[in-house]
Amino acid sequence: MFRTHTCGELRISHAGQTITLAGWVQRTRKMGGMTFVDIRDRYGITQLVFNQDTNTILWESANKLGREFVIQVSGEVAERSNKNANINTGDIELLVTVLTVLNESKTPPFTIEDNTDGGDDIRMKYRYLDLRRNAVRHNLELRHAMAFETRRYLDKMNFLEVETPVLIGSTPEGARDFVVPSRMNPGEFYALPQSPQLFKQLLMVSGFDRYFQIVKCFRDEDLRADRQPEFTQIDCEMSFVTQEDVLQIFEGMVKHLFKYVKNIDFVESFPRMTWADAMKYYGSDKPDIRFDMKFVELKEEVSGHNFVVFDSVPYVAGICATGCAGYTRKQIDTLTDFVKRPQVGAKGLVYIRCEADGTFKSSVDKFYSNDDLKIIADKCNAIPGDLILILAGEIRKTQKALNELRLEIGEALGLRDKNVFAPLWVIDFPLFEYDEETQRYYAMHHPFTSPMLEDLPLLETNKGEVRSNAYDMVVNGVELGGGSIRIHDSKLQNEMFKHLGFTPEKAEAQFGFLMSAFQYGAPPHGGLAFGLDRFVSLFAGLDSIRDCIAFPKNNSGRDVMMDAPSVIDQSQLDELNLIIDIKE
């Protein structure tokens, strides 16, 4: 065998034993007639000792070792005189008697260390080297543990893991599909699934009342820190359940993972917040509730003082930053520049300082007296030492900007500690959202989401007020997952298609198989899906899901290691009956 032990396994109890290790050279240190080599594998590091006085030839061979050489060594385990408390094997070293170079290595393009000198692009190009780093490997070990424990939990809850197809028909009612040409069916295409939504509903019709799958999904959408073109879902569905049943089962799963992975006990039930309240108080459907700083609507209090910025808009709201009255003008100007960024979208920022003597200093003193400012401060529950920050404009746009400002202030004040977790269920989402560009309603989640039954009369009179039987799991401002109770009645599903602008022919062409299945006794059902990548990155304290995926794409959707996507041979295009015509 190549090794009797791993490089992270040896302890003082192994002293005196003759063992064999295999791994990569982490570093070499030459000290006179002694050479020390650290050998590394997935499990840890062991210090090797080569002594010129004991074996000159072996010592000379050790001096020729380069970083990342693959070696095999045998020798006797000995207690170290200068112990290293920073590694698990720090009490021992290996006195090498046999050295075999299994494979030499070129000098790596960056250091294989926790704090590497490699930038993102070069690390992605040589991802197989980046994966040797402890920090990256730990993320994948965490991912494994979470996936394994998820399966164990769901198995105990009588869920069956069922694989669903990867080559499916296109259903372009969400993000863009990735499409795959069919050689055997010229001119026709498969799509890669954005989720197994239709198949898991069909499994409910089939009587598999509890399904799950840890599954790859694909969406051709613009990328950001929490998006990749291919990502992994913990996808789940249940029959004969209400919303409460689903929330209880999967709140239990989230609590189980927190306990198993982070040793955090959540004893109380997770709080629940309606979508309307989330938008009203936080300006986001995924609010970070680790800290307070709720929005306070101020339109009534600020109107009628000849300040056109407030008088001419439908929405004025502020947040109270506790203890921040000492912010300098330069700091406030920095915040003003922040809210004016295109990705934030505000036109300006109004501030009110609550001074220690009970007076107020603001950027609108010309329009508001001290008494006027006190009314605003009282509405915000502000006390001396606080800083009130106010934005104004269109409702949704201003709420979004105020949310970004709230998070920026929370970060600056140290209120967004990655070691503190605040789970939350957001419920009662709108069923529809209106798109100004196309002048029509779209499903906020997907066309199979059930409306709240008490809101059914509004389908004909006020679509925008219809609530869906949908829910999201949010932790620290990150949407970890979401789902809904589904429509299981064919008549209601057809009505939903009608309100989404589907003709009967289009609905039949895209979803006829599902509607046909529903006519054979579809049970009430619902479910949800968690983003495994987001879940892992949250637990790992990462800023991007890319760092917990073994071989991710960059922000342009490219695999820079394999140089994909790439041009394919003309012979392949001919086989697929495809002609490439790139539009200018």
C-alpha positions, 0 to 999 in steps of 0.5 A: 500500500502507498500509506499506512496512515494519513498526514493528519493522523499521527499522535504521540501515541504512535511514537516508536512505530514505523509508518508510511505516508504519502502526499504533497510537499507543502514546504521545505526548511533547510537548517544546516545538516537538517532538512525539514519537509512538511508533507500534506494530504487532505487530512493534515500535515506531518513534519518530516526530518532528514538528517545529513549525519544519518543518511547523506544521500537521503538528505541530499534527495530531500534538498531537491524536493520542490513545492507540490512534489508527490512523495512517499516516505517511511520512517519512525515516529518520534516526539518533537522537541519543539512542538507546534500547537497549531497543527494536530500532528504538532507533537510528533515528527517522522524520522525518514528512512525511505523517500520515493518521489512519486511525481514531480511538480512544476512550481505552482502559479500561486501558493497553496496556503490558506492566505494565498497570493493568487487572485480569483481569475488565476485560482479559477484557471487552476482550480484543481490546485486551489482545491488543495488549499485548506480553506477551500477544502473545508467548504467542500467538507462542510457541503458534504456534511450538510448534504449527508445530514439532510438526507438522513433527516429527510429519510427519517421523515419518510421522504424518498429520494427520486431522480428526475430527468435533466433533458426536459421540454422548455417552459419559458415562464421563468428565467431563460432556459439553457437549451440542448439540440436533439440530433435524433429530432432535427430542429427540436431542443431539450431544455435543462431544468430550472427546477424539477417542479413539474416532475415532483408534482407528477410524483405527488399524483403518482402517490409518492407522498414525500419526495426529495432530491439534491439536484442540479438546476440550470438558469441562463440569467445574469450572475452575482455573488449568490448565483451560478448558471448551474446550482444545487437545490434540496428539492422537496414535495409533500402530499396531503399537507397545508402550509403549516405542515410544510413549515413545521417539517422544514423548520425542523430540518433547518434547526437540525442542520444548525445543531449538527453543523454549528452546534446552535440550538433554536428552541423557539419557533422561527418568527413569521412575517408577511411579505407586506410587512417585510416591504413596509419595515425593511424594503426587502422580501428577504430582510436581515433581522439580526438588527432592528432599524425598521423603516418609519414612514414620514410622509404625513409629518414632513409634508406642507413645509414647502420642501418640494423634495418631500411634497412632490413624492408619494413616499418618504421614510427614514431609519434611526441609526442609534448612537450615530449623531457623531457622524461627520459631514464627510461620513454623511457625504459618503452615505449620500454618494452611496445611495446615489449609486445606480444600483441603489437608485436614490436621488439624495439623502436627508439627515437629522442629528439628535444632539445631546442637548435635545436640539436637532441639526439637519440638512433641511433646517431651512424648511423645518423648525426645531419643533418640526424636527422633534416631531419627526424624531419622536415618530422615529423613537430617536433619542439624543445621540441618534442619527435619522436618515431619510429618503423620498421618492416612488414607493418600491424604488425608495424602499429598495434604496432605504434597504440598501442604506440600512444594510450599509449602516448595519455593516458599518456598526458591526450589526451583521455578525456572520456568527449570529443567525436570525432565521425568518419565514416570509409568508403571504407573497403576492400571487402576481407581479406586474411588468410595466414593460410588457404591460401584463401580470406574471406569476411571482413564483410560478404558475402552479402556486395556489392563491389564498382561497379567500382571495379567489374573488379578487382574481377578476377584480384586483389581481395585484391584491391576490395573495399566494399560499407561498413562503420563503425561508430567510436567514440573515438577509439571504433567501435560503429557499422557498416554496408554496402550496400548489394548485391541484385542481384542473379548473383553478389551474386553467383559470390561473393560466388564463390570468397569466395570458396563456391561450388554451392552446399555449397552456395545452402545448406547454403543460398539457401532460400536467393537466392530464395528470391532474384529471386522474386524482391529484392530491393536495400538495406543496413543497419547497426547495432550499439552495444548497450552495447558499446554505453552505456559504451561509454556514461557512461565512462566505460572501459568494456561493462560488467558494463552496462549489468545486468547479464554479463559473466566473461572473461571465458564466465561463469555466476558465479552467476548461475554457467553456463555453467554446466553439464546436466543430462544424461536423458537430453542427452539421450532425445537429442540423445547426447553422450559427448566425451571430447577430451584431 
